[in-house]
């Protein structure tokens, strides 16, 4: 019975029945599994409204207050507290979407990097944090990128083996970098000179 390494602790018992009369040349295998499944929750999208307009613009603030009051009065009085809360919440949401709308993503955190998309010919815009990370990325990140190209990690449960192989690969990378820095020209073999 083949099972993924991820679920190796979930298999509690496996039993074969070689003498089963099932008109086949295969041997039936019965296994007992114990799985704990996660609940797949939907991501909650929070709607952000542009509240800065309410602080700065007096006329929009008054329109918003009148709109909320009118919508709440048209919904009527409810006896239950939950129904009152739902009415109030829906009145506020409708008034907010009508009057001042959702918050627009500010372009202050976006940076143009001077490149254009090859297909659409549009200017590439990146977040400022991503641009600064790429611009000032340290030697640790570059060495990790270079080590992963030639990684020969082995699956092991011993932590010290993983640490040893990682240090060994870093040493090989450093030796390669020093070699490239010191050797400036390629050495030719004598038999290529024709002598």
N, C-alpha and C positions, 0 to 999 in steps of 0.2 A: 504494500500500500504506500503510495507516494503522497506526501503532504508537504505543504510549503513550510519553510522554516518559521514563518510568522505564526503559524497555527500549531507548532509542534507540541505545545503544552496543552492544547485543546483536546488532543486525542488521548482518551483515557484507557480504552481497551480495544484491541483488534483480535478477531478470531476467525480462523478459516474452517470451512466445512468441506474436506476433500471427498467425503463419501456422500455428498448430497446428490440426489437423483434429479438433476435439472436438465438432462439431455444436452449437455454441452461439454466441451473439453476443458473449459475454464473452471477454476475452483472459486466458489463464492466466498467473499470476505465480508464480515460484519464488523462494523466499528462503532464505538460509543464516543460521541463528541460532547464537549461542554463548551459552548460559545457564549460570550457576553457581547451582545450587539449594542452599538451606540445609537442613540436617537438622532435621526437626521433632522436637525432643526433648520428652519428657513432663516436666512439672514434678515434682520430687521433693518429696514431702510428708514432712517430718521430724516424727515423733511425739515430743512432749515429755512426759515423765513428771514427776510431782510429787515431786522429790527432796528438797524441804525437809522433808517428813514423816519421811524416813529419818534426817535429822540431828537432829530434835527428839524424836521418839518412839522410845524404846528397844524397846518391844514389837513395833511394826511392823517395825523393823529386824531383829529376831530372826526374826520370821515370814518376812520376805523372804529372809533367808539360808537358812533351813531349806527353804523352797519351792524356791529355786534349786538347792540341793544335791540334793533329792529328784528334781526333774525331770531334772537332769543325769545322775543315776545310772540312772534308768529308761530313758533314751535309749540307754544301752549305750556300749561303747568302740568307737571307730572308728579304723581304721589310718591313714587319710589326715588330714593336718593341716586341710585345708579342711572335711572332714566334721566334725571335732571342733569347729572354729570355728562351723559352722552349728548344731550341736547346742547349744553353749554359748549362742549368740546367741538361739536360739529358746527355750531354757529361761529366760533372763533376761527376754525380752519377755513370755512367758506369765505369769511370776511377777509382773512389774511391773504388768501389766494386771489381774491378780486382786487384788493386795494394796493398792497405793496409787494405781493408776489414772493417767489422764492429767492433765496440768497444766490447771487451770481458768484461763480468762482473767480477770485481776484487774480489778475494777471501779474501781481507784484511778485509772486513766488516763481514765475515762469521766466526762463532765459532762452534767448535764441543763441544757438551755438555756431551759426554761420554755415550750416550744412543744409542741403535740400534733399528731399525724398526723391529717389531716382524714378519712381513710377508716377507720382502725382505732381512732382516739381514744386511742392510746398516747402516752406521753410520749417526746419525741424525745431520744435519748441520742447524744452525739457524743464523739469523742476529744478530750482536753484540748488537744492540739496543734492540731487543726482549729479548735476554738473560739477559742483564743488568736490564731490566724492571722486569722480573720474579725474578731475584736474589735480587734486592733491593726494591721490591714493598712495599709500606708503609702500615700502619694500615688502612688508609682510604679505599684503594681498597679491603683489606680483609674484612673490616666491611661491605662494600657495597655488596660483594659476599655473606656474611652470612645473611644479611638482605633480599636479594632477594629470599632466599629459603623459608622464612616464610612471604612473603609480603601479606598484605591484603589491597592494595590500592583500593580506590573507584573512579569511574569516577565522577569527579566533576569539575565545572568551577571555583570554589573558590580556589584561590591559597593558602590561609591560611589553608584550610583543608588538602591539600596535605602536606604542611609543618608540620602541627601538627601530622599527621599520621606517617610521616617519622621520626620525632623526637621521637614519642612514640615507634616506632619499634627499633630505636637506643638505647633508654633507656632499652627496654626489652633485647636487645642483650648484653648491658653492664652489666646488672644485672645477666644474665646467665654466662658471663665470670667471674665476681667476685665470683659467687657461685661456679663455677668449681675450681677457684683458692683457695678458702678458705676451702671447704669441701674436705677432702682427702680420707675419707673412707665412704662406703655406710652404712647407718643406717639400721639395721634389725628390723623388727617388732617383738613385744613380742610374738605373737602367733606362729611365726615360730621357736622360741627357744624350744618349747615343754613344757613350764611351764604354 
